[in-house]
């Protein structure tokens, strides 16, 4: 799906927005949405990794985990970092596929530092939304209920994050909602690291600070709800 979004949708819409004043000179639409599609890949993979808790509960494996002589925080961290690792691997695949499709590093950081910053934001996005998946899966017992809530959260988060269009083009009332969306700062951080400050909506330290705080909050929330479940 991310390849379809990047290669097909990006090319199709790109043909209509070649002269858009919101895109920097010399940047095509595929290059603009590449950080957003990378973020989408990590979002979908990480948040659905929380489903494993429901599977473990249904098949009795969760009981075997809980009797182990380790804290429940260790179990949550293991699941969180495991899901984040999977999400980051898929994110890196999309990263290199985007480069193969012609996406270039235009950031002030250069390729080396820009790549490191990109990996940091991938980690924060993955860990944040894996923790959200764990928190929700800890309170929901049916797979149907989990999928319904995830679908209710994922698509609005993605479309409001500015992954496909500049936030500056939105009306004021909708901008307020995008500022509440934590994925907005993850996508913006990826865009800053890959394409530079001319395309980003916020300073990269703002993105990093807000996303780091959200990551810590969701990790603590997921740990708390898992211990209570």
Residue pairs with C-beta under 8 A, 6 or more apart in sequence:
1 44
2 37
2 38
2 40
2 41
2 94
3 94
3 97
5 33
5 37
5 40
6 30
6 33
6 34
6 37
6 94
6 97
6 98
6 101
7 30
7 101
10 29
10 30
10 33
10 34
10 37
11 30
13 29
14 28
14 29
14 30
17 23
17 29
18 28
18 29
20 29
22 165
22 166
22 168
22 169
23 29
23 32
24 198
24 199
27 106
27 195
27 199
28 102
30 101
30 102
30 103
31 102
31 103
31 104
31 195
32 195
32 199
33 163
33 164
34 98
34 101
34 103
34 194
35 163
35 187
35 190
35 191
35 193
35 194
35 195
36 161
36 162
36 163
36 164
36 187
36 190
36 191
37 94
37 98
37 163
38 91
38 94
38 95
38 98
38 122
38 190
39 91
39 125
39 161
39 163
39 183
39 186
39 187
39 190
40 158
40 163
41 87
41 90
41 91
41 93
41 94
42 87
42 88
42 90
42 91
42 122
42 125
42 126
42 129
43 125
43 129
43 154
43 157
43 158
43 183
44 154
45 83
45 86
45 87
45 90
45 91
45 126
46 83
46 84
46 86
46 87
46 125
46 126
46 127
46 128
46 129
46 130
46 133
47 129
47 130
47 132
47 133
47 150
47 153
47 154
48 133
48 150
49 79
49 82
49 83
49 86
49 87
49 130
49 133
50 79
50 83
50 130
50 132
50 133
50 134
50 135
50 136
50 137
50 146
51 133
51 137
51 143
51 146
52 79
52 83
52 137
53 62
53 79
53 134
53 137
53 138
53 226
54 137
54 140
54 141
54 142
54 143
54 146
55 61
56 62
56 65
57 141
65 75
66 72
66 75
68 75
72 223
72 226
72 227
73 223
73 227
75 226
76 131
76 134
76 219
76 222
76 223
76 226
77 219
77 223
79 130
79 134
80 127
80 130
80 131
80 134
80 219
80 222
81 127
83 126
83 130
83 133
84 123
84 126
84 127
84 130
87 122
87 125
87 126
87 129
87 130
88 119
88 122
88 123
88 126
91 122
91 126
92 119
92 122
95 118
103 194
105 111
105 114
105 115
105 194
105 195
106 194
106 195
106 196
107 114
107 192
107 193
107 194
107 195
107 196
108 196
108 197
109 117
109 193
114 193
114 194
115 193
117 189
117 192
117 193
117 204
118 190
118 193
118 194
120 208
121 186
121 189
121 190
121 193
121 207
121 208
121 211
122 190
124 186
124 189
124 208
124 211
124 212
124 215
125 183
125 186
125 211
127 215
127 218
127 219
128 182
128 186
128 211
128 214
128 215
128 218
128 219
129 183
129 218
131 215
131 218
131 219
131 221
131 222
132 153
132 218
132 222
133 150
134 222
134 225
134 226
135 218
135 221
135 222
135 225
135 226
136 146
136 149
136 150
137 146
138 222
138 225
138 226
138 228
138 229
139 225
139 229
140 146
140 149
156 181
157 181
157 182
157 183
158 183
160 174
160 177
160 178
160 181
160 183
160 184
161 178
161 181
161 183
161 184
161 186
161 187
162 178
162 184
162 187
162 188
162 201
163 183
163 187
166 201
167 175
167 178
167 184
167 201
168 201
170 178
178 184
182 210
182 211
182 214
184 201
185 202
185 206
185 207
185 210
185 211
185 214
186 207
186 211
188 200
188 201
188 202
188 207
189 200
189 204
189 207
189 208
189 211
191 199
191 200
192 199
192 200
192 202
192 203
192 204
192 207
193 204
197 203
197 204
200 207
